[in-house]
């Protein structure tokens, strides 16, 4: 039994195609109906008896009711969004047996003028059965016609019905096979898209967790060291540092929960405040330079990437650089926004390798975020010494926000602090 022969009754109703789609596919079967009109006219011209006429009409109505039901179910399955599921057992063979029996019986009853019914039999068999079994059924029907007409010596008369049965069967089988393959390909493509979306979400969460925990845990470590040094000489300051550690830990827990729930989006303003606090605790002079309107009017996605840039850059300065000073520069024009984090330390191999394929997750994750926005990412030793991280991304704003930011002066805000 083919793998596609699972019970059709188990196919969910929601996966069936719409009425319009089903009807359009049904035309493949009902377009053949006018071919039977000449057979009806020929029967009427023979002036049949009342019994023969009644049996013929009743048989024809039953045959076409069966044919229309089979073809409608076939079209309905082909219009479904899920791969086609064929019936099995009696549910598969009973309708097609009735169709074949009625077609052959009426042809023998009313003469070969009703042989047109075999075209509908071929069409019904080709649409109802799986392609391989349908092909076998069409071949069997062709052999039957050839044998019946051959036994009567009407070999020349057998050519036309055999050719038409073969053509009708081949067209419907090819049509059925093509749509079934399209259904399967669509399902595979949707599965691949879902898998890609899941993987992308996992990477996003991994980047967020790295950025969040790396930053906050570094701050906790720095403040813990500072508190340890102050516990004997300045116990009050040590107690303040411990209280800060508790607040940072609670904030880190909150941010991790929000990041996992996809609620949290960092802001430039909050990251600049966090950068000042971290660098001050580490004994590094902090300098931030940006336009008064540089922090406003940014889309959520753009501001998030820029905020991660500040966080990742400052974290790397504290961890790897051994710097005495760190500067954060934010500038924007009509098309883009630029954030630069630079220090005067030594660009270590650990700091620079973070952008490589085998490096850590920090700068590499940040690079992925920037590339997703069509921006430019640079990280490496600066020409005048130290290490420089620069991110440039297209600015995404509404027209109203652009007008507001355009009215803001070029006043500079320079903030500096020293431990």
C-alpha positions in Angstrom: 0.0 0.0 0.0 1.3 3.5 -0.9 2.2 5.8 2.0 -0.5 8.2 0.6 -3.3 5.6 1.2 -4.0 6.7 4.8 -7.7 7.1 5.6 -9.2 10.2 4.2 -11.7 10.3 7.1 -8.8 11.3 9.4 -8.0 14.4 7.3 -9.1 17.5 9.2 -12.0 19.5 7.7 -10.1 22.7 8.1 -7.5 21.4 5.6 -10.0 21.1 2.8 -10.0 23.7 0.0 -12.4 26.5 -0.4 -15.6 26.1 -2.5 -14.3 28.4 -5.2 -11.0 26.5 -5.6 -12.7 23.2 -5.5 -15.2 24.2 -8.2 -12.4 25.5 -10.5 -10.6 22.2 -10.2 -13.9 20.3 -10.7 -14.1 21.8 -14.2 -11.5 19.3 -15.2 -14.1 16.5 -14.8 -17.3 18.2 -15.7 -16.0 19.7 -18.9 -16.4 16.2 -20.4 -20.2 16.1 -19.8 -21.3 17.5 -23.1 -19.7 14.5 -24.9 -22.5 12.3 -23.8 -25.3 14.4 -25.4 -25.0 12.5 -28.8 -25.5 9.2 -27.0 -28.8 10.4 -25.5 -30.0 11.7 -28.8 -29.1 8.4 -30.5 -31.1 6.5 -27.9 -34.1 8.7 -28.4 -34.0 8.2 -32.2 -34.2 4.4 -31.9 -37.6 4.7 -30.2 -36.8 2.2 -27.4 -39.4 0.4 -25.3 -40.6 2.0 -22.1 -38.6 -0.6 -20.0 -35.4 0.0 -21.9 -35.8 3.7 -21.7 -36.6 3.7 -18.0 -33.6 1.4 -17.2 -31.3 3.5 -19.4 -32.4 6.8 -17.9 -32.2 5.5 -14.4 -28.8 4.0 -15.0 -27.5 7.1 -16.6 -28.7 9.3 -13.7 -27.1 6.9 -11.2 -23.9 6.8 -13.2 -23.5 10.5 -13.4 -24.4 11.0 -9.8 -21.6 8.6 -8.9 -19.2 10.3 -11.3 -20.0 13.8 -10.1 -19.6 12.8 -6.4 -16.3 11.0 -7.1 -14.9 14.0 -9.2 -16.1 16.5 -6.6 -14.3 14.7 -3.8 -11.2 14.4 -5.9 -11.3 18.2 -6.6 -12.0 18.9 -2.9 -8.9 16.9 -1.9 -6.7 18.6 -4.5 -7.8 22.1 -3.4 -6.8 21.3 0.2 -3.8 23.0 1.8 -2.6 19.7 3.3 -1.2 16.9 1.1 -3.9 14.7 -0.3 -4.9 11.7 1.7 -6.5 8.9 -0.2 -9.2 6.6 1.3 -8.4 3.0 1.9 -10.2 -0.3 1.8 -13.9 -0.2 0.9 -14.0 3.6 1.0 -11.5 3.6 -1.9 -12.8 0.8 -4.0 -16.6 0.9 -3.6 -17.3 4.2 -5.4 -14.9 3.3 -8.3 -16.3 -0.2 -8.6 -19.9 1.2 -8.9 -18.7 3.7 -11.5 -16.9 1.0 -13.6 -19.8 -1.4 -13.2 -22.5 1.1 -14.3 -20.4 2.3 -17.2 -19.7 -1.1 -18.6 -23.2 -2.4 -17.8 -25.0 0.6 -19.6 -22.7 0.3 -22.6 -23.5 -3.4 -23.0 -27.2 -2.7 -22.3 -27.7 0.2 -24.8 -25.0 -0.7 -27.3 -21.7 0.7 -28.2 -23.2 4.1 -28.8 -23.1 4.5 -25.1 -19.4 3.7 -25.0 -18.8 7.3 -24.3 -19.5 6.4 -20.7 -16.1 4.8 -20.6 -14.5 8.2 -21.1 -16.1 9.3 -17.8 -15.0 6.0 -16.2 -11.4 6.7 -17.2 -11.6 10.3 -15.9 -13.2 9.1 -12.6 -10.6 6.4 -12.1 -7.7 8.7 -12.9 -8.9 11.3 -10.4 -10.0 9.0 -7.6 -7.1 6.5 -7.3 -3.5 7.2 -6.5 -1.5 7.9 -9.7 0.1 4.4 -9.9 -3.1 2.6 -9.3 -5.0 4.9 -11.6 -2.5 4.2 -14.4 -3.1 0.5 -13.9 -6.9 1.0 -14.0 -6.7 2.9 -17.2 -4.5 0.2 -18.8 -7.0 -2.4 -17.6 -9.9 -0.4 -19.1 -8.1 -0.1 -22.4 -7.4 -3.9 -22.5 -11.1 -4.6 -21.7 -12.3 -2.4 -24.6 -9.8 -4.0 -26.9 -10.8 -7.5 -26.0 -14.6 -6.9 -26.2 -14.4 -5.2 -29.6 -11.7 -7.6 -30.8 -13.8 -10.6 -30.1 -16.4 -9.1 -32.4 -13.9 -8.4 -35.0 -14.3 -4.6 -34.8 -10.6 -3.8 -34.5 -10.9 -0.6 -36.4 -13.7 0.6 -34.2 -11.6 -0.1 -31.1 -9.0 2.4 -32.0 -11.1 5.6 -31.3 -12.3 4.6 -27.8 -8.9 3.2 -26.8 -7.2 6.5 -27.8 -9.8 8.7 -26.1 -9.7 6.6 -22.9 -5.9 6.8 -22.8 -5.9 10.5 -23.5 -8.5 11.4 -20.9 -6.9 9.1 -18.3 -3.4 10.5 -18.9 -4.6 14.1 -18.7 -6.4 13.6 -15.4 -3.5 11.5 -13.9 -1.0 14.1 -14.8 -3.2 16.9 -13.4 -3.7 14.9 -10.2 0.0 14.1 -9.8 1.1 17.7 -10.4 -1.3 19.2 -7.8 -0.4 16.5 -5.3 3.3 17.2 -5.7 2.6 20.9 -5.3 0.8 20.2 -2.0 3.7 18.2 -0.7 6.2 20.9 -1.7 4.1 23.6 -0.1 4.1 21.7 3.2 7.8 21.1 3.1 8.4 24.8 2.4 6.2 25.8 5.2 8.0 23.4 7.6 11.4 24.9 6.5 10.1 28.4 7.1 8.8 27.4 10.5 12.2 25.8 11.3 14.1 28.9 10.1 11.8 31.1 12.2 12.4 29.0 15.3 16.2 29.0 14.8 16.2 32.8 14.2 14.2 33.3 17.4 16.7 31.1 19.3 19.6 33.1 18.0 17.8 36.3 19.0 17.2 35.1 22.5 20.8 33.9 22.8 22.1 37.3 21.7 19.8 39.1 24.1 20.8 36.8 27.0 24.5 37.2 26.2 24.2 41.0 26.1 22.1 41.3 29.2 24.0 38.8 31.4 27.4 39.9 30.1 26.8 43.5 31.0 25.1 43.1 34.3 27.4 40.3 35.6 30.4 42.4 34.7 29.0 45.3 36.7 28.2 43.0 39.6 31.8 41.7 39.5 33.3 45.2 39.4 31.2 46.5 42.2 31.9 43.3 44.3 35.7 43.9 43.9 35.2 47.6 44.8 33.1 46.7 47.9 35.8 44.2 49.0 38.5 46.8 48.8 36.4 49.3 50.7 35.0 47.0 53.4 37.8 47.9 55.9 38.6 51.4 54.9 35.2 52.8 54.0 32.4 50.4 55.3 29.7 52.9 54.4 30.7 53.1 50.8 31.1 49.3 50.7 27.5 49.0 52.0 26.3 51.3 49.2 28.2 49.2 46.6 26.5 46.1 48.0 23.1 47.7 47.7 23.9 48.6 44.1 24.9 45.0 43.5 21.5 43.9 44.8 19.7 46.4 42.5 21.8 45.3 39.5 21.1 41.7 40.2 17.3 42.3 40.5 17.3 44.4 37.3 19.3 41.7 35.5 16.7 39.1 36.5 13.9 41.4 35.4 15.5 42.1 32.0 16.2 38.4 31.3 12.6 37.6 32.0 11.4 40.4 29.7 13.9 39.4 27.0 12.7 35.8 27.0 9.1 37.1 26.8 10.1 39.3 23.9 8.9 42.4 25.7 12.1 44.2 26.4 13.7 46.7 24.0 16.8 48.6 25.3 17.0 52.4 24.8 20.0 54.5 24.0 19.4 56.7 27.0 19.3 53.8 29.5 22.4 52.3 28.0 24.4 55.5 28.2 23.5 55.8 31.9 24.5 52.2 32.4 27.8 52.8 30.5 28.6 55.8 32.8 28.0 53.6 35.9 30.0 50.7 34.7 33.0 52.7 33.5 33.0 54.8 36.7 33.0 51.6 38.8 35.9 50.2 36.7 38.0 53.4 37.2 37.8 54.4 33.5 37.1 58.0 32.4 33.9 58.2 30.5 33.0 60.7 27.8 29.8 60.8 25.8 29.2 63.2 22.9 26.0 63.4 20.9 23.5 65.9 19.5 20.7 66.9 21.8 18.2 65.3 19.4 20.2 62.2 18.5 18.4 60.0 21.0 14.9 60.7 19.8 12.7 59.8 16.9 14.3 56.4 16.2 12.4 53.4 15.3 12.3 50.6 17.9 14.5 48.3 15.8 17.2 50.9 15.1 17.4 52.2 18.7 17.6 48.6 20.0 20.6 47.9 17.8 22.3 51.1 18.7 21.7 50.5 22.4 23.3 47.0 22.1 26.2 48.7 20.4 26.9 50.9 23.4 26.4 48.0 25.8 28.6 45.6 23.9 31.3 48.2 23.3 31.5 49.3 26.9 31.5 45.7 28.2 34.4 44.9 25.9 36.3 48.0 27.0 36.0 46.9 30.7 36.8 43.2 30.0 39.6 43.3 27.5 41.1 46.8 26.8 42.9 47.9 30.0 42.0 51.4 28.9 42.0 54.6 31.0 39.5 56.4 28.9 36.4 55.5 26.9 34.4 57.8 24.5 30.9 57.2 23.1 30.0 59.2 20.1 26.5 59.3 18.6 25.8 61.3 15.4 23.0 61.3 12.8 22.1 62.8 9.5 19.1 62.6 7.2 19.8 59.0 6.2 21.7 57.2 8.9 22.7 57.1 12.6 26.2 56.3 13.8 27.4 55.1 17.1 31.1 54.8 18.0 32.7 53.4 21.1 36.5 54.0 21.3 39.1 53.5 24.0 42.8 54.2 24.5 43.7 50.7 25.7 45.3 47.8 23.9 43.3 45.9 21.4 43.8 42.3 22.6 43.3 39.2 20.6 40.3 38.4 22.7 38.7 41.7 21.9 39.3 41.5 18.1 38.5 37.8 17.6 35.0 38.4 18.9 33.9 39.4 15.4 35.3 36.3 13.8 33.4 33.2 12.9 35.1 31.3 15.8 34.9 34.2 18.2 32.4 35.0 21.0 28.8 35.8 20.6 28.9 39.5 21.5 30.3 41.3 18.5 29.3 38.6 16.1 25.7 38.8 17.4 25.8 42.6 17.1 27.1 42.3 13.5 24.2 40.1 12.7 21.7 42.7 14.1 23.4 45.5 12.1 23.4 43.5 8.8 19.7 42.7 9.3 19.0 46.4 9.2 21.2 47.0 6.1 23.8 48.8 8.2 27.6 48.8 8.4 29.6 47.2 11.2 33.3 47.9 12.0 35.3 46.6 15.0 39.1 46.6 15.4 42.2 48.5 16.4 42.0 52.3 15.9 44.6 54.1 13.8 45.7 56.2 16.8 45.8 53.3 19.2 43.1 51.6 21.3 40.1 49.8 20.0 37.1 51.2 18.0 33.6 49.8 17.5 31.5 51.6 15.0 28.0 50.9 13.8 26.1 52.8 11.1 22.5 52.0 10.4 19.8 53.6 8.2 17.6 55.9 10.2 13.9 54.9 10.3 11.6 57.7 11.3 8.1 59.0 10.6 7.9 62.4 8.8 6.6 64.1 12.0 9.7 62.9 13.9 12.0 64.1 11.2 10.5 67.6 11.4 10.8 67.7 15.1 14.5 66.5 15.0 15.2 69.1 12.3 14.1 71.9 14.6 16.4 70.9 17.4 19.6 72.9 17.4 23.1 71.5 17.0 23.8 72.1 20.7 26.3 69.5 22.0 25.9 67.8 25.3 29.3 66.6 26.6 29.2 64.5 29.7 32.3 63.5 31.5 32.9 61.8 34.7 36.0 60.6 36.6 36.3 58.2 39.5 
